[in-house]
Amino acid sequence: MLEHLAEQRLALVLTGLPGAVHAAAETLEPHRLCGYLYQLATALSAFYEACPVLKAHGEARVSRLALCRTTQRVLAAGLTLLGIAALARM
């Protein structure tokens, strides 16, 4: 359930992890993965500003929480690949 443009953009950016990892590994340029993670964090920030998560109701709330959780996992995986420990909470 991705009705808002910011939700759609975040979901689209989330699909880019495999390509970013492949590009970084193929070229031995880890900054490619860093750039992707920055792009993902920027998309998350725009999403969080435009789409209330905890104030949403029903399926919209479930969908938005799932986007947040997936983003957390992707960011943590990318940071781990770079040798950076991700925070458990902020």
C-alpha positions as CSV (number, residue, x, y, z in Angstrom):
1,M,0.0,0.0,0.0
2,L,2.2,2.8,-1.3
3,E,-0.1,5.7,-2.0
4,H,2.1,8.7,-1.3
5,L,5.0,9.7,-3.6
6,A,7.5,9.6,-0.7
7,E,6.5,6.0,0.1
8,Q,6.9,5.0,-3.5
9,R,10.3,6.7,-3.7
10,L,11.6,5.0,-0.5
11,A,10.4,1.6,-1.7
12,L,12.2,2.2,-5.0
13,V,15.4,3.2,-3.4
14,L,15.2,0.1,-1.1
15,T,15.5,-2.1,-4.2
16,G,18.9,-0.6,-5.0
17,L,21.0,-2.4,-2.4
18,P,22.1,-5.4,-4.5
19,G,23.2,-3.1,-7.3
20,A,25.1,-0.8,-5.0
21,V,26.9,-3.8,-3.3
22,H,27.7,-5.3,-6.7
23,A,29.1,-2.0,-8.1
24,A,31.2,-1.4,-5.0
25,A,32.6,-4.9,-5.1
26,E,33.2,-5.0,-8.8
27,T,35.1,-1.7,-8.9
28,L,36.6,-1.9,-5.4
29,E,35.1,1.5,-4.6
30,P,33.2,1.3,-1.3
31,H,32.1,4.9,-1.7
32,R,29.5,3.6,-4.1
33,L,27.8,1.8,-1.3
34,C,28.2,4.9,0.9
35,G,26.4,7.0,-1.8
36,Y,23.6,4.5,-1.9
37,L,23.2,4.5,1.9
38,Y,23.1,8.3,1.9
39,Q,20.5,8.3,-0.9
40,L,18.4,5.8,1.2
41,A,18.7,7.9,4.4
42,T,17.6,11.0,2.4
43,A,14.6,9.1,1.0
44,L,13.7,7.9,4.5
45,S,13.9,11.4,5.9
46,A,11.6,12.7,3.1
47,F,9.2,9.9,3.7
48,Y,9.1,10.4,7.5
49,E,8.5,14.1,7.1
50,A,5.7,13.6,4.5
51,C,4.0,10.5,5.8
52,P,2.9,10.2,9.5
53,V,3.7,6.7,10.6
54,L,2.4,6.3,14.1
55,K,-0.6,8.6,13.4
56,A,-1.7,6.6,10.3
57,H,-4.5,4.1,10.6
58,G,-5.1,0.6,9.4
59,E,-3.2,-0.8,6.4
60,A,-1.4,2.6,5.9
61,R,0.2,2.3,9.3
62,V,1.2,-1.3,8.8
63,S,2.7,-0.5,5.4
64,R,4.6,2.5,6.7
65,L,6.0,0.6,9.7
66,A,7.1,-2.1,7.3
67,L,8.9,0.5,5.1
68,C,10.6,1.8,8.3
69,R,11.7,-1.7,9.4
70,T,12.9,-2.6,6.0
71,T,14.9,0.6,5.7
72,Q,16.5,-0.1,9.1
73,R,17.5,-3.6,8.0
74,V,19.0,-2.3,4.7
75,L,20.9,0.5,6.4
76,A,22.3,-1.9,9.0
77,A,23.3,-4.4,6.3
78,G,25.0,-1.7,4.3
79,L,26.9,-0.3,7.3
80,T,27.9,-3.8,8.3
81,L,29.4,-4.4,4.9
82,L,31.4,-1.2,5.3
83,G,32.6,-2.3,8.8
84,I,30.5,0.3,10.6
85,A,28.4,-0.8,13.6
86,A,24.8,0.4,13.3
87,L,23.0,1.9,16.3
88,A,20.3,-0.2,17.9
89,R,18.2,2.9,18.7
90,M,18.1,6.6,18.2
